[in-house]
Amino acid sequence: MMQERLLYDIIEPYLKQKGYIVLREFPVGKWSPKRVDLLGVKSNELICVEVKLRNFRRVLKQAFYRLLFSDYVCVAFPYLYAMHVNRTYRDTLEEHGLGLMAVDGDVRVLTPPKRSEILEDDYKSYVLNLVKVKVKSGGR
């Protein structure tokens, strides 16, 4: 059975190619008990990618929290399930500005993310400071 982390190995180089420093399973503070699966940082811009094998509704809740501190938020699924999500939930994704990635041997963006409209500057600054500490300490 496929594991989420196998998808990380495909998405991480994709984000790096776009110029992001990528951190895996990054803790984002007391406002979110769960870690961000993949957090990309490019200058002052943050992108979060929540990776699941299935269960769109569960990932949707996590993605909403990410919109509070991240400029862009994507959900990523294996290719076939992502196609199902794209057919069934595209309106929901677009309404909230969430991106959708289909992952097989590479990454296909089926729905591009839009800049978060509910971004909290203080929360974003807090997360950026956590990232700076982590990167300075050599952890990725």
C-alpha positions, -999 to 999 in steps of 0.1 A, spaced: 0 0 0 12 35 -9 22 59 19 18 96 20 56 101 24 62 85 -10 42 114 -25 64 139 -5 94 125 -24 77 136 -57 62 169 -45 93 182 -27 115 184 -58 86 201 -77 85 228 -51 123 232 -50 123 236 -87 99 266 -82 124 281 -58 110 271 -25 130 258 5 109 228 16 103 216 52 85 183 59 60 177 86 66 212 100 50 222 134 32 255 130 25 264 166 -3 262 191 -30 272 167 -27 240 147 -21 207 165 -12 189 132 20 195 113 20 208 78 30 179 55 51 201 32 58 238 38 75 258 11 92 291 18 104 315 -8 115 349 5 84 360 25 60 337 7 46 305 22 29 276 5 14 246 24 8 213 8 -14 188 26 -9 153 13 -34 125 16 -41 92 -1 -78 98 0 -105 114 23 -110 148 8 -132 160 36 -105 154 62 -78 172 43 -102 201 36 -104 209 73 -66 210 76 -63 231 45 -87 257 59 -64 262 89 -35 266 66 -51 296 49 -48 316 81 -10 318 78 0 306 43 -1 326 11 -11 295 -9 -25 262 1 -27 230 -20 -40 196 -13 -23 166 -30 -35 131 -38 -25 102 -59 -34 109 -95 -67 88 -98 -81 101 -65 -71 136 -74 -91 133 -107 -121 123 -87 -117 152 -63 -113 176 -93 -146 163 -108 -165 163 -75 -151 192 -55 -136 216 -79 -162 244 -70 -153 240 -33 -116 242 -41 -120 273 -62 -144 290 -37 -117 288 -10 -87 293 -33 -72 259 -26 -50 243 -52 -52 206 -62 -22 185 -71 -23 151 -88 7 130 -81 20 100 -99 56 101 -113 53 138 -113 31 166 -101 2 180 -121 -16 211 -108 -53 205 -116 -65 236 -98 -40 264 -92 -41 279 -57 -51 315 -52 -36 338 -26 -54 334 8 -81 359 15 -81 352 53 -43 354 59 -35 366 94 -2 386 92 7 380 128 3 342 124 22 342 92 51 362 108 51 337 137 54 307 113 81 325 92 101 330 124 98 293 133 111 285 98 141 309 102 150 292 135 147 257 119 167 266 88 194 284 108 198 253 130 204 232 98 171 213 101 150 208 70 
